[in-house]
Amino acid sequence: MNPDAQQLWRGPRWALAVLLAMLGMLGPFSIDTYIPAFSGIAASLGATPVQMQQTLSAYLFGFALMSLFHGALSDSVGRRPVVLWGIAAFTLVPVSWWRVPWCVTCLRRRRRSAS
């Protein structure tokens, strides 16, 4: 533990615990809200269940890819900037804005070209 921890976090200790718990819940929360909406998203986009499952795979690919770089980035620039940039990207680029329609469109094009 950092010997200057008292000076780095000036708020109460319970606030740090709440902040860390909220950061840890972001990933599971996004998936737990996305999976129940599969049928509604599929109906609005005209996608098949397989295409919707592939959008979830594309979403999880981002988590897998960043797990390769997150540790090295946090070691070189510090944990705080990496966490702040990650939360900003997570907030500004939600799944429903571009990932789902983009994935479904790409899958439709691939399916049409294969047949």
C-alpha positions in Angstrom: 0.0 0.0 0.0 1.1 3.5 -0.7 2.6 5.2 2.4 1.0 8.5 1.3 -2.5 7.0 1.0 -4.0 9.4 3.5 -2.9 12.4 1.4 -4.0 10.8 -1.9 -7.6 10.1 -0.9 -9.0 12.9 1.2 -12.5 11.7 1.3 -13.9 9.2 3.8 -12.8 5.6 3.4 -16.3 4.4 2.8 -16.6 6.7 -0.2 -13.5 5.0 -1.8 -15.1 1.6 -1.2 -18.4 2.8 -2.8 -16.5 4.2 -5.8 -14.5 1.0 -6.4 -17.7 -1.1 -6.1 -19.4 1.1 -8.7 -16.5 0.7 -11.0 -16.6 -3.0 -10.6 -20.3 -3.2 -11.4 -20.2 -1.3 -14.7 -19.2 -4.3 -16.9 -21.7 -6.8 -15.4 -24.4 -4.2 -15.3 -24.1 -3.4 -19.0 -24.3 -7.1 -19.9 -27.2 -7.7 -17.5 -29.2 -4.8 -19.1 -28.3 -5.8 -22.7 -29.2 -9.5 -22.7 -32.9 -9.0 -21.6 -33.3 -6.4 -24.4 -32.2 -8.9 -27.1 -35.7 -9.6 -28.4 -36.6 -5.9 -28.5 -33.4 -4.9 -30.3 -33.7 -7.8 -32.7 -37.3 -6.8 -33.5 -36.4 -3.2 -34.1 -33.4 -4.1 -36.3 -34.9 -7.1 -38.0 -32.0 -9.3 -36.8 -31.9 -13.0 -36.2 -31.0 -14.5 -32.8 -27.7 -15.6 -34.1 -26.9 -12.0 -35.2 -27.8 -10.7 -31.8 -25.6 -13.3 -30.1 -22.7 -12.1 -32.4 -23.2 -8.5 -31.3 -22.7 -9.7 -27.7 -19.5 -11.4 -28.8 -18.3 -8.2 -30.4 -19.1 -6.3 -27.2 -17.2 -8.8 -25.1 -14.3 -8.7 -27.6 -13.6 -5.2 -26.5 -13.2 -6.3 -22.9 -10.9 -9.1 -23.9 -8.8 -6.9 -26.1 -8.4 -4.2 -23.4 -7.4 -6.8 -20.8 -4.2 -7.3 -22.8 -3.3 -3.6 -22.6 -5.0 -2.3 -19.4 -2.2 -3.5 -17.1 0.6 -2.1 -19.2 -1.1 1.2 -19.7 -1.8 1.6 -16.0 1.8 0.7 -15.1 3.1 3.4 -17.5 0.7 6.3 -17.0 -1.0 5.4 -13.7 -4.3 3.8 -12.8 -6.3 7.0 -12.5 -5.9 8.2 -16.1 -6.6 4.7 -17.4 -9.8 4.4 -15.3 -11.0 7.9 -16.2 -10.4 7.4 -20.0 -12.1 4.0 -19.8 -15.1 5.4 -18.0 -15.3 8.2 -20.5 -15.2 5.8 -23.5 -17.7 3.5 -21.8 -20.1 6.5 -21.2 -19.6 8.2 -24.6 -19.8 5.0 -26.8 -22.6 2.9 -25.4 -23.5 -0.4 -27.1 -26.9 0.7 -28.4 -25.5 3.7 -30.4 -23.2 2.1 -32.8 -22.2 -1.5 -32.0 -25.4 -3.3 -32.4 -26.6 -1.6 -35.7 -23.1 -1.8 -37.1 -22.7 -5.5 -36.3 -26.1 -6.5 -37.6 -25.5 -4.5 -40.8 -22.2 -6.2 -41.4 -23.6 -9.6 -40.7 -26.5 -9.0 -43.1 -24.0 -7.9 -45.9 -21.9 -11.0 -45.2 -24.9 -13.3 -45.4 -26.2 -11.8 -48.6 -22.8 -12.1 -50.3 -22.4 -15.7 -49.2 -25.7 -16.7 -50.8 
